[in-house]
Amino acid sequence: MPFTIRPAHSDDAEPAAALRRTVFPYQLMSAAEVRRKIAEPTPAQRGAIWVACSDGTVVGWAACGLNSWTSEEGVGFLTLHVHPDHRRAGIGTELVSRTDSHLADIGARRVQVFAAAESVDFAVAQGFAPTREMHFASLDPRVLPPCPPTPAGVDLVPIAAVDPRLVYDADTAASLDEPSAAPIDSFDYDEWLTEVWSAPMLDHDLSTAAMVDGKVACFTAVQTDGDRAWSGMTGTVRGHRGRGLAKLVKSTALARAASAGIVRASTSMDARNAPMLAINGWLGYRRVATQIGLTR
């Protein structure tokens, strides 16, 4: 079928979110989150977003820009997906052409992308080379092992009760050790407030922090959309590792999610992150998909 490609606008939020849920059913993406990405882009990313439409329906999406959370200069990102019923019609190739041009214009030197197994060959044909694996897993939070005991001197609280600056301090500290194709070492507080703390899907009541001496020693961020949840970043600050705090906060957050009506929780794990793979295995997460990280 013929298709057209144009810049995305706010009215595309609902169909674009539905498209993403079709392509990646194990990931979370609300219309509110998509609308914010379109209407309130991060200036430092210098990004652009396009949609592909066929017969008036959004069947493709592409977004690109610069990674604004790393000190490495010229690291670009690319997100692209096409509805399964509309593949092999030239939509992906045309979207890549648009993103290539924009990334060149904004000075990207290296571009990173993730691809589902069935899309790896397409990415390789566009010049990308595989560099890493990301596993996706899900569980029913109503069926969990008993929560570990809380160590003495540790208080478990929802992040809604924590000064966001303290959460930011823990997030930036823990992110330095996050497996990544580029170091996560350069995002300022104001950008973090907008992109992380104020993100439409972040649930401040379910996201949980372990407080020690008035500071965040460990935390887990939980995003929700209806009866589904996504466990995003879980991080423990150096000096507090090896105490089981990550297992404790994730277990607590998932139990709270079940009480709040969540019936399916999902997460992602870099294949190199052995500690988190072990924690998620203990919690009962079961792998549902693997994506390949590629760089060009």
N, C-alpha and C positions, 0 to 999 in steps of 0.2 A: 504494500500500500504506500502511496506517496506520504511524505512527511515534511514538516517545516521545523526549523530551529530558530529560536528567538531568545532574548534575555528573559530570565525569570522575573515574575512580579508577584506581589503578595497574594493575589487570587489563586496562584498555583499551589499554595501551601497544602490544602487538603488533598488534591490529587497526587502531588509529589510525595507526601507522607504515605499515602496508600500504595504508591509505586514502590517505595522503599520497603514497606512491609511485605509486599509480594516477592520482591527479589531476595530480601534478607529477613525471613520471618522470625529468626532468632534474635534480631536486634530491635531496639526501640527507637521510634522516631514519631513524635507527635506533630500535628499540624502547627501547633503554637511554636515549636522549636524550628520548624522549617520556615515559618513566617518571619521569625526573628532573624534567621540567617540571611533571608532575602532583604528584609527591610532595614536591618541594623548591622551591616557588615563591619567587621573589625578593620579600622583604617590601615593598621600596619600590615595587614595581609594583602592589601591591594588586589583583592580577589574579584572574581566574576562568576556568574552562574547562568547557565542556559538550560532550557527545557526543549525536548523534541516532542512535537505533537503530530498525531495522526488522526484524521477525521475529528478534530477538536478535542482529542483526549491526550493527556500527558503520558507519553510512553518512554521517555528518556530524560535523564538528568545528568548534568556535568557541572562540577564546581572546581575551581582551582585558585591558587594564590600562594603567598609566601608563608612559611612556618614562622610565626611571630613569637614562638616560645623557645627558640634556640639562638645561641650566640653565633652559630655557624652561618656565614653569609650565603644567601642565594639558595636556600633549601626551599623547594616548592612542594606543594601537595596537589593531588588530583583525585577527585571522587567522581566516578562515572558508573551509571547502571542503566540498563535498558530492559524493558518488560520482556519476559521470555517469549511471548508470542510475536514480538516485533524484532527479533534478532536476525542477523545475517541479511539485513536489508540496507546496510550502509549507514545506519544511525550512529552506531558507536564510532565508526571511522570519521564521520563528519564532526561529531562532538570532540573527538581528539584533535582534529584540525583546529577547531576554535580554541581549545585550551592550550595547544602548542603555541599558537600565535600570541595569546595573552601572556603566557609564562615567559616567552622570549622578551616581550615588551617590558615586563616588570623586573627583568634581570635574574630570573631563576637559572641556577647553574646545575642543579641536581633536583630531580623530581621523584617523589615517593608515592606509591599507590598500593592498595591491597586489592587482590583479585580472588574471587571464588574459584574453586577447582576448574569449573567448566569455562572460565574466562582467562585462565593463565596463558593459553596459547595465543589469544588475541592480544594480551598485554605484551608478550614476548615479540609478536609480530610488529608491535609499535616501538620496539627498541628497548623494552624494559628487561631487566635481568633479576631473577629471584634472589632474595637475600635473607629471608626469615619466614617463620611460620607463626600464625596466630590461631589458637584454638578457641572455639566458642562452645559453651556448655550451658545446660539448663537444669533446673530442678523444680520440684514442687515444695515451696517453703513450709507447707503444712506438715511435711514429713522430714524432720530433722533429727540428728543425734542430740542427746542432752547437751545443753550449753555448758561450756567449761566454767569452773569457778572463777570469780573475779579476785585477782591477787590483792593483798592488803596494800592500801595506799593508792588504789586505782578507782576512779569514779567513772561510770558509764553514763553518758548523757547524749541526748539528741543534739546535733549541731545547731539546731534552732536556739539552744540555750548557751551557745558559745560565741564569743566575740569573733566575727569573721576574720579579723587580722590574725588570730591565733590559728585558725584553720589554714589560712594562707601560708603562714610560717611553716606549718607541718607539711603542707602539700608541696611547697617548693623544696623543702629539705629532702623529703622522701623521693621526689621525682628525679633527683640527681642520680639515683640508682635504678631508675626504671629502664628496663631493656628497651632500646629505641634505636632507630637508624640515624638519629641526630640527637645530641644532648639536649635534655629539657632543662635549660639552665638560665633562661632569660625572659621571664614574663613578669611584668610589674603588677602591683597590687590593684590598680584601677582596672586594668585589662582583665585580671582574674575575677574581680568583683562582677564585671559585666558578663564574661563568658562562662564562668563556673558558678559562682554564688547565686547569681540572678538568672541562671538558665531556667526556662519554663518547666523542664521536667525534673529538676533537682527537688527531691523531697527532704526538706530540712528536719522533719520530724522522724523519718525513718533512718536517715543518714546518722551514723553513730560515731562518737569520739570517746576514746579512753583518755581521761585527764589525770595527769600526775603533777603534783605541786603547781597547779594552776595553769599548766600548759598542755597542749595536745600531744600526747605521746604516740597515738595511733588513731586512725580514722578510716571509715569506709563511706563512700558516697553512693547513695541510692537514688536512681531516677525512676519515675513511675509514669505510666500512661494507662489509665483504666485499671484492669486487674493484672497488669504485667509490670514487672520491675526489671531494672538493669543495674547490676553492681558495677560501678565505674571504678575509679581509682580507690585502691586500698593501700595505705602506706603507713609504715612505722618509722619513726625518727630514730636515727642511729643513737645508740646508748640505751634504747628500750627494746631492741630486737632480741629474739631468743627467749622471750617470756610468754609467748603464746597470745600476745595481744591482738594480732591480726585475726587469728581464729576466733577469739572472743568477740571482737566487734562485728565481724561478719555474721557469726552465729546469732548474736543479739539482734542485729539489724534485720536478718531474715525472719526471725521469730516475730518481730514487731510487724514486718511486712505481712506475714500470714494473718496476724490479728487484724490488720487493716484491710483484708480482703484480697490480697495478692495471691494468685493461684499458680503463677509461673514466674520464675526469676532466672535471668540469664547473665552471663558475664563472658569476658574474653581473657585469655592468658597467653603471653608470649611463651613459645615452646622452650625458651631458655630459663624461664622463671620457675625453677624447681620448687622453692618454698611455697609459692602461691598455687602451683599445680597440686602439691600435697594437701594444702588446706582445703582447696575446692573439692578434691577427691574425698576427703574426710567428711565434708559437709553433704556430699551426695550428688554433686554436679556430674552430669554425664555429657560427654562430647556430642554435639549435634552438627558441627561443621568445622572445617579448617580453611582459613584464607592464607594466601601466600603474599608476603610483602615483597614488592619489586622496586627497583631503583633504575633510573635512566639519567 
